[in-house]
Amino acid sequence: MTGSEGVEPVIRVVLADDHRLFREGVASLLQRAPDLDLVGSAASGEEAIALVDELGPEVVLMDLNMPGLGGIAATRELRARHPEVGVVVLTMLEDDASVFAALQAGARGYVLKDAERGDLVRAIRAVASGEALLCAPVAQRVLDQFGAEPAAPAPPTLTPATHVATEPPGDASLDRLTPRELEVLRLIAAGQRNSDIAETLVISQKTVGNHISSIFAKLHIRDRVHAVLRARQAGLGGEGP
């Protein structure tokens, strides 16, 4: 982001979608937000990567179905080359395979194309600030997928697409977490913010942040979305103390 004192920082955005009319619609939407600047549009994954290399945006809006390099592969490549850039998937697809493949590729936001306009703007702002945001239907699918029998191994009859949806990102073991870190992880899975966790555990927000950084490092995860996935799969309930 760039900006000076007294001026709201501008979030630079690149859009990747192979439908010209849709790109124009998103451009019109972003023009109404003074803190968002659409700096480039691409019609394929390859074009999106080239634009990010050239322009260095904070956020990329990524369609999944595009000619050539698709959105999942493009997201994975972007996260490898530019880990500081946040990817928000913008698609009509909300099936389990698409959602979890995108999250595992490194997307930090997932918004459906028929969502309210404000949902997309909120997702861009959240991802640019280092958070993660899933639209409500997708968030519910994530919780449903990892809330039912989360510790059970995948049976051999599952399809490869389902394996993608249930495979945890990184090391699945929570053994390296301290009891306090496990408690913080459980509260993250319950949807609590850092301030809520600090109040619940009677510790400072700085201490909460330190615990979260340690959790992310030990579990090789990048954000709160993946923390929720890991907690749910490990059977950590979202209930408060």
C-alpha positions in Angstrom: 0.0 0.0 0.0 1.1 3.6 -0.5 0.0 6.8 1.0 1.1 9.8 3.0 0.1 11.3 6.3 -3.6 12.2 6.3 -4.3 10.2 3.2 -5.9 6.8 3.3 -3.6 4.1 1.9 -4.5 2.8 -1.5 -4.8 -0.9 -2.1 -3.5 -1.8 -5.5 -5.5 -4.6 -7.2 -5.0 -6.9 -10.2 -8.0 -8.7 -11.6 -7.7 -12.0 -13.5 -10.8 -13.1 -15.4 -11.4 -14.2 -19.0 -14.7 -12.4 -19.4 -14.3 -8.9 -20.5 -17.7 -7.7 -19.4 -17.2 -9.0 -15.9 -13.8 -7.3 -15.7 -15.4 -4.0 -16.7 -18.1 -4.5 -14.0 -15.5 -5.1 -11.3 -13.5 -2.1 -12.5 -16.6 0.0 -12.1 -17.2 -1.3 -8.6 -13.7 -0.7 -7.5 -13.7 2.9 -8.8 -16.4 3.7 -6.2 -14.0 2.8 -3.4 -11.4 5.6 -2.8 -9.0 3.2 -1.1 -9.0 0.7 -4.0 -7.1 1.0 -7.3 -7.5 -1.5 -10.1 -4.0 -1.3 -11.6 -4.2 -4.1 -14.1 -6.5 -6.7 -15.7 -5.6 -10.1 -17.1 -7.5 -12.8 -19.1 -5.4 -15.8 -18.0 -3.3 -17.0 -15.2 -0.1 -16.4 -17.2 -1.1 -12.8 -17.7 -1.9 -12.3 -14.1 1.5 -13.5 -13.0 3.2 -11.2 -15.5 1.2 -8.3 -14.2 2.0 -9.0 -10.6 5.7 -9.3 -11.5 5.5 -5.9 -13.2 3.1 -3.9 -11.0 3.5 -5.4 -7.5 -0.1 -5.1 -6.3 -1.3 -5.9 -2.7 -4.2 -8.1 -3.8 -5.1 -10.2 -6.8 -8.7 -11.1 -7.7 -8.5 -14.6 -9.3 -11.1 -16.4 -11.3 -10.7 -20.2 -11.2 -11.7 -21.2 -14.8 -9.6 -19.5 -17.3 -7.9 -20.6 -20.5 -4.2 -21.7 -20.2 -3.0 -21.6 -16.6 -6.1 -21.9 -14.4 -6.7 -20.0 -11.2 -5.5 -22.7 -8.8 -2.2 -23.1 -10.5 -1.8 -19.4 -10.9 -2.5 -18.8 -7.2 0.1 -21.4 -6.2 2.7 -19.8 -8.5 1.9 -16.3 -7.2 2.2 -17.3 -3.6 5.5 -18.9 -4.3 6.9 -15.9 -6.2 5.2 -13.1 -4.2 4.2 -14.4 -0.7 3.4 -10.9 0.3 0.5 -10.6 -2.3 -2.9 -11.7 -1.1 -5.1 -13.7 -3.5 -8.9 -13.4 -3.3 -10.7 -16.1 -5.4 -13.6 -14.5 -7.3 -15.7 -17.3 -8.9 -19.0 -19.0 -9.4 -17.7 -22.3 -8.1 -18.5 -23.2 -4.5 -18.0 -27.0 -4.6 -15.7 -28.5 -1.9 -13.0 -29.4 -4.4 -12.7 -25.9 -5.7 -12.8 -24.2 -2.3 -10.2 -26.4 -0.6 -7.9 -26.5 -3.6 -7.9 -22.7 -3.7 -7.2 -22.4 0.1 -4.4 -25.0 -0.1 -2.9 -23.1 -3.1 -2.7 -20.1 -0.8 -5.8 -18.0 -1.4 -6.8 -15.9 1.6 -10.2 -14.9 0.4 -13.0 -16.6 -1.4 -16.0 -14.6 -2.8 -18.7 -15.8 -5.1 -19.5 -13.7 -8.2 -23.1 -13.4 -7.2 -22.3 -12.1 -3.7 -23.2 -8.6 -2.6 -20.9 -5.9 -3.8 -19.8 -5.0 -0.3 -18.5 -8.6 0.2 -15.9 -8.2 -2.4 -14.7 -4.9 -1.1 -14.5 -6.2 2.4 -12.5 -9.2 1.3 -10.0 -7.1 -0.6 -9.5 -4.9 2.4 -9.2 -7.8 4.8 -6.7 -9.7 2.7 -4.6 -6.5 2.1 -4.4 -6.1 5.9 -3.1 -9.6 6.4 -6.4 -11.2 7.4 -8.6 -13.7 5.6 -12.2 -13.6 4.6 -14.5 -16.2 3.1 -18.1 -15.4 2.0 -20.7 -16.9 4.2 -21.7 -19.9 2.0 -18.1 -20.9 1.6 -17.2 -20.4 5.3 -20.1 -22.7 6.2 -18.8 -25.3 3.8 -15.4 -25.1 5.4 -16.8 -25.5 8.9 -19.1 -28.3 7.8 -16.3 -30.2 6.1 -13.9 -30.0 9.1 -16.5 -30.2 11.8 -17.9 -33.6 11.1 -15.5 -36.4 12.2 -12.5 -34.2 11.8 -9.9 -36.7 13.1 -11.1 -39.6 10.9 -8.7 -40.8 8.2 -10.0 -40.6 4.6 -11.4 -44.0 3.5 -9.8 -45.5 0.3 -12.9 -45.0 -1.7 -12.7 -41.2 -1.7 -12.0 -39.5 -5.0 -8.9 -37.4 -5.7 -11.0 -34.3 -5.5 -12.2 -35.2 -2.1 -8.7 -35.9 -1.0 -7.8 -32.3 -2.0 -10.7 -31.1 0.1 -9.7 -33.0 3.2 -5.9 -32.9 3.1 -4.6 -30.4 5.7 -2.1 -27.8 4.6 1.3 -28.5 5.9 2.1 -30.6 8.9 -1.1 -32.0 10.5 0.4 -32.6 14.0 -0.4 -30.3 16.8 2.1 -32.0 19.2 4.5 -29.1 19.0 2.0 -26.6 20.4 2.1 -25.7 24.0 -1.1 -26.0 26.1 -1.6 -22.2 25.9 -1.1 -22.2 22.1 -3.7 -25.0 21.8 -6.1 -22.9 23.7 -5.5 -19.9 21.5 -5.9 -22.0 18.4 -9.3 -23.3 19.8 -10.5 -19.7 20.3 -9.4 -18.8 16.8 -11.5 -21.7 15.5 -14.4 -20.3 17.6 -14.1 -17.1 15.5 -12.7 -14.9 18.3 -10.5 -11.9 17.3 -7.3 -11.1 19.1 -9.0 -8.7 21.5 -11.6 -11.3 22.4 -8.9 -14.0 23.0 -7.0 -11.6 25.2 -10.1 -10.9 27.3 -11.0 -14.6 27.5 -7.5 -15.7 28.6 -6.7 -12.5 30.6 -3.6 -11.7 28.7 -2.4 -8.8 26.6 -3.2 -8.6 22.9 0.6 -8.5 22.2 0.9 -11.8 24.0 -2.0 -13.2 21.9 -0.2 -12.0 18.7 3.0 -13.7 19.9 1.1 -17.0 20.5 -0.5 -16.8 17.0 2.8 -16.1 15.3 4.3 -19.2 17.1 1.3 -21.3 16.1 1.6 -20.3 12.4 5.3 -21.0 12.4 5.0 -24.4 14.1 2.2 -25.6 12.0 3.5 -24.1 8.7 0.3 -22.2 8.1 0.0 -18.7 6.7 -3.3 -17.2 8.1 -6.4 -17.6 10.3 -8.3 -19.5 7.6 -5.8 -22.3 7.6 -5.7 -22.1 11.4 -9.4 -22.8 11.5 -9.1 -25.7 9.1 -6.3 -27.2 11.2 -8.2 -26.8 14.4 -11.4 -28.3 13.0 -9.5 -31.3 11.5 -7.8 -31.9 14.8 -11.1 -32.0 16.6 -10.7 -28.8 18.5 -14.2 -27.5 19.2 -15.1 -23.9 18.8 -16.7 -23.6 22.2 -15.5 -21.0 24.7 -14.1 -21.9 28.1 
